[in-house]
């Protein structure tokens, strides 16, 4: 097994040292005369059977994952191709941070102690979800007085249409409007917090303090 003409192909041979390559000569045209035989034993090592596992399959950017190959022998060497454009990493177990949203296929190349190669691909790709960037502004005036306490908030979150929103208007109430309109009841300082949550559960939060002054432009606590 394993011989094709004068070529020995270990992929077609038996695993182990029970491969015997026999070379025979004889006379022509009389086959039975002047025979000679030479034999060589060939040991064929099996290809390493390796697999890849990860501690985390998906998450919100940035995502740190630990990758390892539980079947790989410590006497071998490995190289990881992470699919995100980063340089390959050496080792049987590695930790890597995926910084950009996307879907990444991880490939592990392994070489055992006697030089046989094996390869494994992570069964499911690493999925990194985009995190919204929460931001807002307000108007119509930069300075707000109690005589005109109406404030229109403008949601500046990126990307605006991909998320749900929760506003905490000081200690007054919460709102889930995209762009809430608020009438403040009295002078004071109000911390406004906007939390943006993507469809994949990724969150970002931003807070600004708004000061409602009296009609003289001075806030007296």
C-alpha positions as CSV (number, residue, x, y, z in Angstrom):
1,X,0.0,0.0,0.0
2,X,1.2,3.5,-0.7
3,X,3.1,2.7,-3.9
4,X,2.2,4.3,-7.3
5,X,4.7,3.2,-9.8
6,X,8.0,4.2,-8.2
7,X,6.5,6.8,-5.9
8,X,5.6,6.1,-2.3
9,X,2.7,8.2,-1.0
10,X,2.3,8.0,2.8
11,X,-1.3,9.2,2.5
12,X,-2.3,5.9,0.9
13,X,-0.1,3.7,3.2
14,X,-0.7,2.1,6.5
15,X,-0.2,4.0,9.7
16,X,2.7,2.5,11.6
17,X,5.9,0.6,10.7
18,X,4.2,-2.2,8.7
19,X,4.8,-0.7,5.3
20,X,7.2,-2.8,3.2
21,X,8.5,-1.4,0.0
22,X,9.9,-4.3,-2.1
23,X,11.9,-3.8,-5.3
24,X,12.4,-6.8,-7.5
25,X,14.4,-7.4,-10.6
26,X,14.4,-10.3,-13.0
27,X,15.7,-11.3,-16.4
28,X,14.0,-10.6,-19.7
29,X,12.5,-12.4,-21.4
30,X,12.7,-15.3,-18.9
31,X,11.0,-14.0,-15.7
32,X,12.1,-16.9,-13.5
33,X,15.8,-16.3,-14.1
34,X,18.2,-14.0,-12.2
35,X,15.8,-12.7,-9.7
36,X,16.8,-10.3,-7.0
37,X,14.8,-8.5,-4.3
38,X,15.4,-5.6,-2.0
39,X,13.1,-4.6,0.8
40,X,12.7,-1.4,2.9
41,X,10.4,-0.8,5.9
42,X,8.7,2.6,6.0
43,X,7.2,4.0,9.2
44,X,4.2,6.3,8.5
45,X,3.1,8.5,11.3
46,X,-0.5,9.6,11.5
47,X,-1.4,13.2,10.9
48,X,-2.1,15.1,14.2
49,X,-5.8,15.2,15.0
50,X,-6.3,18.6,16.5
51,X,-9.4,20.7,17.4
52,X,-9.9,24.3,18.5
53,X,-12.1,25.7,21.3
54,X,-12.7,29.2,22.6
55,X,-14.0,30.6,25.9
56,X,-16.2,33.2,24.0
57,X,-18.1,32.9,20.7
58,X,-19.4,36.5,20.4
59,X,-19.6,39.8,22.2
60,X,-19.6,43.6,21.9
61,X,-16.4,45.2,20.6
62,X,-13.8,44.9,21.8
63,X,-14.0,41.2,22.5
64,X,-11.2,39.3,24.2
65,X,-11.1,35.6,23.5
66,X,-8.9,32.7,24.7
67,X,-8.2,30.1,22.1
68,X,-6.6,26.7,22.6
69,X,-6.3,23.2,21.1
70,X,-7.0,20.6,23.8
71,X,-5.8,17.7,21.6
72,X,-2.4,19.2,20.7
73,X,0.6,17.7,22.4
74,X,2.9,20.1,24.4
75,X,5.8,18.8,22.4
76,X,4.5,20.3,19.2
77,X,4.2,23.9,18.0
78,X,1.2,25.9,16.8
79,X,0.4,29.0,14.9
80,X,-3.0,30.9,15.0
81,X,-4.5,32.8,12.1
82,X,-7.2,35.0,13.5
83,X,-8.9,36.4,10.4
84,X,-8.9,40.0,11.4
85,X,-5.8,41.2,9.6
86,X,-3.6,40.9,12.7
87,X,-0.2,39.0,12.6
88,X,-0.4,35.2,13.3
89,X,0.2,34.2,16.9
90,X,2.5,31.4,18.1
91,X,1.5,28.9,20.8
92,X,-0.9,26.1,21.7
93,X,-3.1,28.6,23.6
94,X,-3.4,32.3,22.9
95,X,-5.4,35.3,24.0
96,X,-6.5,37.9,21.4
97,X,-8.6,41.1,21.4
98,X,-10.9,41.6,18.4
99,X,-11.3,45.4,18.2
100,X,-13.5,45.8,15.1
101,X,-17.1,44.6,14.5
102,X,-17.2,41.6,12.1
103,X,-17.2,37.9,11.7
104,X,-13.8,36.2,12.0
105,X,-12.7,32.6,11.0
106,X,-9.9,31.3,13.2
107,X,-7.5,28.7,11.8
108,X,-4.9,26.7,13.9
109,X,-1.9,25.1,12.2
110,X,0.0,22.5,14.2
111,X,3.2,20.6,13.8
112,X,4.0,17.7,16.1
113,X,7.4,16.7,17.5
114,X,8.3,14.6,14.5
115,X,7.2,17.2,11.9
116,X,3.8,16.0,10.9
117,X,1.3,18.8,10.2
118,X,-2.3,19.2,11.3
119,X,-4.9,21.9,10.9
120,X,-8.2,22.8,12.6
121,X,-10.7,25.6,12.1
122,X,-12.9,26.9,14.9
123,X,-16.3,25.4,14.2
124,X,-18.2,28.7,14.5
125,X,-16.6,32.0,13.7
126,X,-16.0,34.7,16.3
127,X,-18.8,37.4,16.0
128,X,-18.0,40.9,17.2
129,X,-21.0,43.3,17.4
130,X,-20.8,47.0,16.9
131,X,-21.2,49.2,20.0
132,X,-23.3,52.4,19.6
133,X,-21.7,55.7,20.4
134,X,-24.1,57.6,22.6
135,X,-24.3,61.4,22.3
136,X,-26.9,64.2,22.4
137,X,-27.3,68.0,22.4
138,X,-30.2,70.3,23.3
139,X,-31.8,73.6,22.5
140,X,-33.2,75.9,21.5
141,X,-31.0,78.0,23.7
142,X,-27.6,77.4,25.2
143,X,-28.7,79.2,28.4
144,X,-32.0,78.0,29.8
145,X,-34.1,80.1,32.3
146,X,-37.1,79.2,34.3
147,X,-39.3,81.5,32.3
148,X,-38.6,79.3,29.2
149,X,-37.8,75.9,30.7
150,X,-38.7,73.9,27.6
151,X,-35.9,71.9,26.2
152,X,-35.8,69.8,23.1
153,X,-33.1,67.0,23.2
154,X,-31.5,65.9,20.0
155,X,-30.2,62.4,19.9
156,X,-26.8,62.3,18.1
157,X,-26.0,58.6,18.7
158,X,-24.3,56.6,16.0
159,X,-26.0,54.8,14.2
160,X,-29.2,56.4,15.3
161,X,-31.7,54.0,13.8
162,X,-30.0,50.8,15.1
163,X,-30.7,51.2,18.8
164,X,-33.3,51.7,21.6
165,X,-32.9,54.5,24.0
166,X,-33.4,55.3,27.6
167,X,-33.2,58.8,29.0
168,X,-32.8,59.6,32.7
169,X,-34.0,63.2,33.2
170,X,-32.3,64.2,36.5
171,X,-34.3,62.7,39.3
172,X,-37.6,63.5,37.6
173,X,-38.4,60.6,35.3
174,X,-37.2,58.3,32.5
175,X,-38.1,58.4,28.8
176,X,-37.7,56.0,25.9
177,X,-38.3,58.6,23.2
178,X,-35.6,59.1,20.6
179,X,-35.6,62.9,21.0
180,X,-37.6,63.8,24.2
181,X,-39.1,67.2,24.9
182,X,-38.8,68.2,28.5
183,X,-40.3,71.0,30.5
184,X,-38.2,71.5,33.7
185,X,-40.3,72.4,36.8
186,X,-37.8,74.6,38.6
187,X,-34.4,76.1,38.7
188,X,-31.5,73.8,39.5
189,X,-29.0,71.5,38.0
190,X,-30.1,68.3,36.2
191,X,-28.0,65.4,35.1
192,X,-29.3,64.0,31.9
193,X,-28.1,60.5,31.0
194,X,-28.7,58.8,27.7
195,X,-28.2,55.0,27.3
196,X,-28.2,53.5,23.8
197,X,-28.7,49.8,23.4
198,X,-28.2,48.0,20.1
199,X,-30.3,45.0,18.9
200,X,-27.4,42.7,20.0
201,X,-27.4,44.2,23.6
202,X,-24.4,46.4,23.2
203,X,-24.6,49.5,25.3
204,X,-23.1,53.0,25.6
205,X,-24.0,55.8,28.0
206,X,-23.3,59.5,28.1
207,X,-24.3,62.2,30.7
208,X,-24.4,66.0,30.6
209,X,-25.5,68.4,33.3
210,X,-28.1,71.1,32.4
211,X,-28.5,74.2,34.5
212,X,-31.9,75.9,34.7
213,X,-31.3,79.5,35.9
214,X,-33.7,82.2,37.1
215,X,-34.6,85.0,34.8
216,X,-31.6,87.0,35.9
217,X,-29.3,84.3,34.5
218,X,-28.1,83.2,37.9
219,X,-28.8,80.0,39.6
220,X,-29.2,80.3,43.4
221,X,-29.2,76.8,45.0
